[in-house]
Amino acid sequence: MQLRYTPEEEAFRAELREFFTTAIPEDVRARCEAGALNYPDDTVTTTRIMNEKGIAVPHWPVEWGGRDWTPVQHHIFREEMALNFVPDQLPFNAGMVGPVIAQFGTREQKEKFLPKTANLDIWWCQGFSEPEAGSDLASLKTRAVRDGDEYVINGQKTWTTLGQYADWIFCLVRTDPDVKKQAGISFVVFPMDTPGVELRPIELIDGGFEVNEVFFNDVRVPVENLIGEENQGWTIAKFLLGNERSGIARVGWTKTKLAKAKRLAEQTPRAAGGTVLDDPLFAARLAGLENELLALETTQLRVVASSADGKPNPASSLLKLRGSQLQQEALELLTDLAGPASLPVAPLDPEADLEAALAPDWARRSVPEYLNYRKVTIYGGSSEVQRQIIDKAVLGL
């Protein structure tokens, strides 16, 4: 594949860069670079600025706010967002439920939900995983029983990311327990303030609250909130996850982390003299990651180009698998570079280790960010699941 961009594509990149660096508030981009976004405000602010420009959801159908861009332009768009520290679009809106409603929803559902979803007037959360149905999503137990014009939902979801900010949730529920487990699942949406919905935060190892449990106790949902046909949920879930994995490699984001590691290594002295970047082992490790990332970017361009007809490409599992691993390896590199300064608590006697006591923000944040990103090889389908998909759907084994 030729990785040289055309003059028109370079002009497109320059136009995006100009917009991102002038229209998106500088303080928001600074917080994004530092990994310290203000939720939900920074995400809402960014989304509405981009939506006013008409580029909040460029991958959606043009009728609903999308842009008639080439696959390469979409790639450039995602990369420039990352390189210029523009906060990611809320994935549950832009990358998950939006495309699902555009593909499977009725005309009335599209008109009701898509404009508000694009502008983040509705903040969505995802109700897929359950305590005993994470990677094996087809084993979910949350039930939806038809009662006239309503479904009565009972069950539990877990790892509901940013659910504390959500207005609506999209859920996979079991509507037919007597058929093959993949065949009896449906996709429904409903407000988080519906009677019977209870959200409980889960405290993470760094003390933060990013994920939640959600319990459903006789939650009544109108049948009109069913997306697609009853028992079509597994097909919809595969469509959603295929779209999610196409953008989950986060090549641009990883580029910024490796560039940061190189810059900091040039500034960090080592005991043997010179800087850490002069250490041949560190330099080789950094170069190896940069080469791996270049290979991933090439694969991503191939997958995006082959998905131009709108159908998810099973090779997107390759992007998810290796992309999530490289995200973790880049953060591990930064954590190793921070060394003792990465410790989350200053020493009891600051004079005993003044360097650690006065550690810069990036170093103190390196461990929490590294630990948080252990999740990326799990969500969107664990690495083990991706390998199975690659074996069957890509390699035909």
Backbone torsions as a table, in degrees:
resi	resn	phi	psi	omega
1	MET	NA	139.4	177.8
2	GLN	-85.3	117.9	-176.6
3	LEU	-97.2	15.9	178.0
4	ARG	-91.5	124.8	-178.0
5	TYR	-80.5	150.0	179.0
6	THR	-74.5	162.4	175.6
7	PRO	-56.4	-37.1	179.0
8	GLU	-65.5	-39.4	178.8
9	GLU	-69.3	-36.1	177.0
10	GLU	-67.8	-35.2	176.5
11	ALA	-67.6	-37.8	176.3
12	PHE	-62.3	-42.9	178.1
13	ARG	-62.2	-44.4	-179.2
14	ALA	-63.1	-38.5	179.0
15	GLU	-64.5	-43.1	178.1
16	LEU	-63.9	-43.5	-178.0
17	ARG	-61.9	-41.6	178.0
18	GLU	-60.5	-44.0	-179.7
19	PHE	-65.8	-47.8	-176.4
20	PHE	-62.9	-36.0	-175.6
21	THR	-86.7	-7.9	179.4
22	THR	-116.2	-36.6	-175.7
23	ALA	-86.3	-34.4	-180.0
24	ILE	-81.7	126.3	-176.5
25	PRO	-54.0	137.8	-177.0
26	GLU	-61.0	-37.4	-178.8
27	ASP	-67.7	-32.5	176.8
28	VAL	-66.1	-45.2	-179.5
29	ARG	-66.4	-34.4	177.4
30	ALA	-65.3	-41.9	177.6
31	ARG	-66.4	-35.6	177.6
32	CYS	-64.0	-44.1	179.1
33	GLU	-62.1	-36.9	-178.4
34	ALA	-82.0	-6.6	-177.2
35	GLY	71.6	34.5	-175.8
36	ALA	-135.0	50.5	180.0
37	LEU	-65.3	149.3	171.9
38	ASN	-91.5	112.4	178.2
39	TYR	-96.4	142.9	-3.9
40	PRO	-90.2	0.0	-167.8
41	ASP	-58.5	-47.1	-174.8
42	ASP	-64.9	-38.7	179.4
43	THR	-67.8	-42.6	179.2
44	VAL	-64.2	-45.2	179.9
45	THR	-57.7	-50.0	-178.0
46	THR	-62.8	-45.7	-177.7
47	THR	-60.4	-43.4	-176.5
48	ARG	-70.8	-33.0	174.3
49	ILE	-64.7	-44.2	-179.4
50	MET	-69.5	-35.8	-179.9
51	ASN	-68.0	-35.9	176.4
52	GLU	-63.5	-33.3	177.0
53	LYS	-77.4	-16.9	179.9
54	GLY	88.5	22.6	-177.7
55	ILE	-129.5	22.7	179.5
56	ALA	-71.6	-35.6	-176.6
57	VAL	-135.2	62.6	-172.9
58	PRO	-65.5	-20.2	-178.0
59	HIS	-86.1	-4.7	177.1
60	TRP	-77.6	166.5	173.0
61	PRO	-56.8	143.8	-176.5
62	VAL	-56.8	-35.7	-179.4
63	GLU	-58.5	-26.8	-174.4
64	TRP	-114.9	25.4	173.9
65	GLY	109.4	0.6	179.7
66	GLY	-77.5	171.2	178.5
67	ARG	-121.4	144.9	-178.9
68	ASP	-84.8	61.7	-179.1
69	TRP	-92.3	156.9	172.7
70	THR	-75.7	161.9	176.1
71	PRO	-55.8	-36.1	179.2
72	VAL	-67.1	-39.4	177.1
73	GLN	-62.8	-40.1	176.5
74	HIS	-61.4	-40.5	178.1
75	HIS	-63.0	-45.1	179.0
76	ILE	-61.6	-41.8	179.6
77	PHE	-57.5	-50.5	-179.4
78	ARG	-63.8	-40.1	-178.4
79	GLU	-67.1	-43.0	-179.0
80	GLU	-67.2	-34.3	173.8
81	MET	-57.5	-47.8	-178.2
82	ALA	-67.6	-45.3	-176.0
83	LEU	-65.9	-25.1	-179.6
84	ASN	-105.1	13.5	173.1
85	PHE	57.7	42.8	171.7
86	VAL	-86.8	126.8	-178.6
87	PRO	-55.1	140.8	176.8
88	ASP	-56.9	145.8	168.4
89	GLN	-63.1	148.7	177.4
90	LEU	-59.8	114.3	-172.4
91	PRO	-62.4	-31.7	-178.4
92	PHE	-65.2	-30.7	177.2
93	ASN	-83.6	-62.6	-170.2
94	ALA	-72.1	-39.4	-171.8
95	GLY	-103.7	-12.3	-173.8
96	MET	-117.8	-81.1	-171.4
97	VAL	-70.3	-31.1	178.7
98	GLY	-59.1	-56.7	177.3
99	PRO	-59.5	-33.4	178.8
100	VAL	-64.4	-48.5	-179.5
101	ILE	-64.9	-39.0	178.4
102	ALA	-62.5	-32.4	-177.3
103	GLN	-88.4	-41.6	-169.8
104	PHE	-113.9	-14.3	-174.8
105	GLY	-76.2	160.9	173.8
106	THR	-75.1	168.4	178.1
107	ARG	-60.1	-41.2	179.6
108	GLU	-62.8	-42.0	179.0
109	GLN	-65.2	-39.4	178.7
110	LYS	-62.6	-45.7	-179.5
111	GLU	-66.7	-33.5	-178.9
112	LYS	-73.2	-42.3	-168.4
113	PHE	-103.9	-37.8	-167.5
114	LEU	-65.3	-46.1	178.4
115	PRO	-60.0	-41.6	-180.0
116	LYS	-70.4	-31.8	178.2
117	THR	-69.8	-41.0	179.9
118	ALA	-65.3	-36.8	-175.9
119	ASN	-91.6	2.1	-177.7
120	LEU	59.8	31.8	168.6
121	ASP	-73.7	-24.2	168.9
122	ILE	-114.4	127.0	173.0
123	TRP	-99.9	116.4	-177.3
124	TRP	-94.7	154.5	167.5
125	CYS	-132.7	165.6	-170.6
126	GLN	-108.4	126.3	176.2
127	GLY	-111.4	76.4	179.5
128	PHE	-111.4	-64.8	-172.7
129	SER	-66.2	147.5	175.7
130	GLU	-132.0	165.5	-178.6
131	PRO	-53.3	-32.9	179.8
132	GLU	-118.4	19.5	-179.8
133	ALA	-148.6	75.5	176.4
134	GLY	-101.4	-88.2	176.6
135	SER	-63.9	-34.5	175.9
136	ASP	-91.6	69.0	-171.6
137	LEU	-63.7	-27.2	-178.6
138	ALA	-66.5	-12.6	-179.9
139	SER	-89.6	11.5	-176.8
140	LEU	-58.9	149.7	-175.1
141	LYS	-116.5	-10.1	178.7
142	THR	-58.4	122.8	-173.2
143	ARG	-102.2	144.8	172.0
144	ALA	-128.1	111.4	-177.0
145	VAL	-105.1	128.0	-178.6
146	ARG	-70.0	130.5	176.3
147	ASP	-137.6	90.4	-176.5
148	GLY	65.8	-121.1	-178.9
149	ASP	-95.1	17.9	-179.1
150	GLU	-134.1	157.2	165.2
151	TYR	-103.1	140.8	173.4
152	VAL	-107.0	116.4	-171.0
153	ILE	-108.0	131.9	175.0
154	ASN	-136.2	137.6	178.6
155	GLY	152.6	-161.7	-175.6
156	GLN	-147.6	140.7	170.4
157	LYS	-118.8	156.2	180.0
158	THR	-140.3	167.9	-176.0
159	TRP	57.0	38.5	-179.4
160	THR	-80.9	95.2	-172.8
161	THR	-66.6	130.9	177.6
162	LEU	56.4	24.7	179.4
163	GLY	-63.7	-20.9	-179.8
164	GLN	-67.5	-16.8	179.0
165	TYR	-101.9	-5.3	-167.1
166	ALA	-77.1	142.9	172.1
167	ASP	-92.5	-38.5	-178.7
168	TRP	-131.8	158.7	175.7
169	ILE	-128.1	142.3	170.6
170	PHE	-109.0	131.2	-168.9
171	CYS	-128.8	145.5	163.8
172	LEU	-94.7	128.0	-178.6
173	VAL	-134.1	153.5	-179.8
174	ARG	-90.2	116.1	-179.6
175	THR	-104.5	-13.1	176.6
176	ASP	-142.1	103.7	-177.9
177	PRO	-82.6	-2.2	-171.5
178	ASP	-103.9	9.0	178.8
179	VAL	-119.0	177.5	174.4
180	LYS	-49.9	137.4	-168.2
181	LYS	-56.5	-34.2	178.5
182	GLN	-72.4	-21.5	-172.6
183	ALA	-87.3	-12.1	-173.5
184	GLY	-108.8	28.5	-174.6
185	ILE	-113.2	141.2	177.5
186	SER	-127.4	162.7	-176.0
187	PHE	-114.6	113.9	-178.3
188	VAL	-126.7	157.1	178.8
189	VAL	-130.1	147.2	177.9
190	PHE	-165.0	158.6	-178.4
191	PRO	-67.9	149.2	178.8
192	MET	-72.1	-18.5	178.9
193	ASP	-93.4	13.9	175.0
194	THR	-63.2	135.0	178.5
195	PRO	-53.3	133.8	-179.8
196	GLY	99.7	-9.0	176.7
197	VAL	-90.5	125.7	179.1
198	GLU	-128.0	125.6	179.5
199	LEU	-108.2	131.1	178.2
200	ARG	-125.5	124.4	-179.6
201	PRO	-69.4	150.1	174.9
202	ILE	-113.3	119.7	179.8
203	GLU	-78.3	130.9	-179.3
204	LEU	-90.0	173.4	-174.3
205	ILE	-63.7	-25.6	178.6
206	ASP	-91.0	7.5	179.1
207	GLY	86.4	-0.7	-179.3
208	GLY	-84.9	168.4	178.7
209	PHE	-128.3	89.9	-178.8
210	GLU	-106.5	-30.0	-175.9
211	VAL	-119.4	164.0	-173.2
212	ASN	-145.8	163.2	164.0
213	GLU	-100.3	146.2	176.2
214	VAL	-129.8	126.9	-179.2
215	PHE	-111.1	141.4	178.7
216	PHE	-119.0	119.3	-179.5
217	ASN	-123.6	99.7	-178.4
218	ASP	52.2	47.8	178.8
219	VAL	-78.9	123.0	-177.5
220	ARG	-98.2	121.6	-176.5
221	VAL	-123.9	127.4	178.0
222	PRO	-58.7	141.5	178.4
223	VAL	-59.7	-27.0	179.0
224	GLU	-64.2	-12.8	177.5
225	ASN	-89.4	5.7	171.7
226	LEU	-74.6	128.5	176.7
227	ILE	-97.9	127.4	-175.0
228	GLY	75.8	-158.3	-179.9
229	GLU	-93.6	157.1	174.6
230	GLU	-61.1	137.8	-179.3
231	ASN	69.9	17.0	175.3
232	GLN	-99.0	6.3	-172.1
233	GLY	-60.8	-33.8	-178.4
234	TRP	-67.5	-39.7	176.3
235	THR	-62.9	-43.0	179.6
236	ILE	-65.4	-41.1	179.8
237	ALA	-61.9	-40.9	178.5
238	LYS	-64.9	-38.9	176.4
239	PHE	-62.3	-47.3	-179.0
240	LEU	-61.4	-47.2	-177.1
241	LEU	-68.7	-31.8	176.0
242	GLY	-64.2	-41.8	176.0
243	ASN	-66.1	-40.3	-179.6
244	GLU	-61.1	-43.3	-174.7
245	ARG	-71.8	-25.6	-179.1
246	SER	-63.2	-31.7	-179.8
247	GLY	-106.6	8.3	-171.1
248	ILE	-87.3	-9.1	-179.4
249	ALA	-66.5	-33.2	175.6
250	ARG	53.5	51.8	-178.3
251	VAL	-60.7	-46.5	-178.8
252	GLY	-61.0	-41.8	178.7
253	TRP	-59.9	-45.5	-179.7
254	THR	-66.1	-34.0	175.5
255	LYS	-58.3	-42.9	-179.0
256	THR	-65.3	-34.9	179.8
257	LYS	-69.8	-40.4	178.6
258	LEU	-69.3	-37.6	176.7
259	ALA	-64.1	-38.8	177.7
260	LYS	-64.5	-42.6	179.1
261	ALA	-62.3	-40.3	179.3
262	LYS	-66.2	-43.7	-179.8
263	ARG	-63.0	-44.7	-179.1
264	LEU	-69.8	-35.1	179.0
265	ALA	-64.7	-33.2	177.3
266	GLU	-69.0	-19.4	-176.8
267	GLN	-102.7	-7.2	-174.4
268	THR	-100.7	114.6	179.7
269	PRO	-71.9	155.0	175.2
270	ARG	-122.0	159.5	-174.0
271	ALA	-60.1	-34.2	-177.3
272	ALA	-79.3	1.3	-177.6
273	GLY	100.6	157.5	-177.1
274	GLY	74.1	-158.1	179.9
275	THR	-115.4	172.4	179.6
276	VAL	-61.1	-31.3	-180.0
277	LEU	-65.9	-20.4	177.3
278	ASP	-77.9	-14.0	178.6
279	ASP	-70.0	118.4	-175.5
280	PRO	-61.4	-32.4	179.9
281	LEU	-69.1	-43.4	178.3
282	PHE	-65.3	-45.4	-178.9
283	ALA	-60.2	-40.7	179.4
284	ALA	-66.9	-38.8	178.6
285	ARG	-63.8	-43.7	179.1
286	LEU	-64.6	-45.6	-179.6
287	ALA	-63.3	-38.0	178.3
288	GLY	-62.2	-42.2	178.1
289	LEU	-66.6	-38.6	178.6
290	GLU	-63.1	-40.0	178.5
291	ASN	-68.3	-39.9	177.1
292	GLU	-62.2	-38.5	-179.4
293	LEU	-68.4	-37.8	177.0
294	LEU	-63.1	-41.1	177.6
295	ALA	-64.1	-39.7	178.6
296	LEU	-65.4	-40.1	179.6
297	GLU	-62.2	-40.0	177.3
298	THR	-61.5	-43.7	178.5
299	THR	-64.2	-40.4	179.5
300	GLN	-60.7	-43.5	178.4
301	LEU	-61.6	-39.1	177.8
302	ARG	-64.5	-44.2	-178.6
303	VAL	-65.9	-44.9	-179.3
304	VAL	-62.3	-43.0	-179.5
305	ALA	-63.3	-39.3	-178.7
306	SER	-77.2	-10.8	177.8
307	SER	-100.3	17.3	-175.5
308	ALA	-64.4	-20.1	179.7
309	ASP	-81.8	2.9	177.3
310	GLY	91.1	-6.8	179.7
311	LYS	-89.6	132.2	179.2
312	PRO	-59.0	140.2	178.9
313	ASN	-98.8	123.7	-179.9
314	PRO	-59.8	-20.5	177.0
315	ALA	-67.5	-11.1	174.4
316	SER	-60.1	-21.7	176.1
317	SER	-63.7	-30.1	175.3
318	LEU	-63.5	-40.2	179.2
319	LEU	-65.6	-43.9	-178.9
320	LYS	-63.3	-45.7	-176.9
321	LEU	-62.1	-57.1	-174.9
322	ARG	-78.0	-34.3	179.5
323	GLY	-61.8	-43.2	179.7
324	SER	-67.5	-35.8	177.9
325	GLN	-65.4	-41.8	-179.5
326	LEU	-69.1	-33.6	174.4
327	GLN	-59.3	-44.7	-180.0
328	GLN	-66.2	-41.1	-178.1
329	GLU	-67.4	-36.2	177.6
330	ALA	-64.6	-41.8	179.4
331	LEU	-70.9	-33.1	175.5
332	GLU	-64.3	-37.5	177.7
333	LEU	-62.5	-44.5	179.1
334	LEU	-65.3	-39.3	178.7
335	THR	-64.5	-42.8	177.4
336	ASP	-63.6	-36.5	179.3
337	LEU	-66.7	-37.5	178.8
338	ALA	-67.1	-32.6	177.7
339	GLY	59.5	-138.7	-178.8
340	PRO	-59.9	-25.1	179.8
341	ALA	-67.4	-11.7	-179.9
342	SER	-81.5	-8.5	-179.4
343	LEU	-59.8	134.5	-173.7
344	PRO	-72.5	-16.8	-177.3
345	VAL	-123.3	133.9	177.4
346	ALA	-66.5	153.3	179.9
347	PRO	-62.7	153.6	179.7
348	LEU	-59.9	-36.7	178.5
349	ASP	-112.4	95.5	-175.8
350	PRO	-55.7	-30.8	-178.9
351	GLU	-68.9	-21.4	-179.8
352	ALA	-73.7	-26.5	-179.3
353	ASP	-151.6	73.9	-174.3
354	LEU	-63.1	-33.9	-178.2
355	GLU	-62.5	-43.5	179.0
356	ALA	-69.3	-37.5	-178.5
357	ALA	-63.9	-31.2	-177.9
358	LEU	-107.4	30.3	-176.8
359	ALA	-59.8	139.8	178.4
360	PRO	-67.3	161.3	-177.1
361	ASP	-57.4	-42.5	-176.4
362	TRP	-60.4	-35.9	-179.2
363	ALA	-71.0	-42.8	-179.5
364	ARG	-66.2	-30.0	-179.1
365	ARG	-85.0	-9.9	-172.4
366	SER	-64.6	-42.1	-178.1
367	VAL	-70.3	-49.2	177.0
368	PRO	-56.4	-40.2	179.3
369	GLU	-67.6	-41.3	178.0
370	TYR	-60.6	-46.4	-179.4
371	LEU	-64.6	-40.4	-180.0
372	ASN	-61.5	-36.6	-176.4
373	TYR	-82.9	6.5	167.7
374	ARG	-64.7	-20.4	-177.5
375	LYS	-70.1	-22.4	-168.1
376	VAL	-70.8	-18.7	174.3
377	THR	-87.9	6.5	178.8
378	ILE	-113.8	-53.1	-174.7
379	TYR	-69.4	157.0	-176.5
380	GLY	72.6	11.6	-175.7
381	GLY	104.6	118.8	-176.7
382	SER	-62.6	165.6	-179.4
383	SER	-59.4	-35.8	179.0
384	GLU	-63.7	-41.3	178.3
385	VAL	-65.5	-41.3	179.4
386	GLN	-61.3	-39.9	178.6
387	ARG	-63.4	-37.8	177.9
388	GLN	-65.2	-42.3	178.5
389	ILE	-63.0	-43.7	179.3
390	ILE	-61.9	-43.7	179.3
391	ASP	-58.1	-45.9	-172.2
392	LYS	-86.1	-49.5	-170.7
393	ALA	-89.0	-25.2	-178.0
394	VAL	-102.1	-49.5	-176.6
395	LEU	-91.7	-16.1	178.5
396	GLY	69.0	29.9	-178.7
397	LEU	-86.5	NA	NA
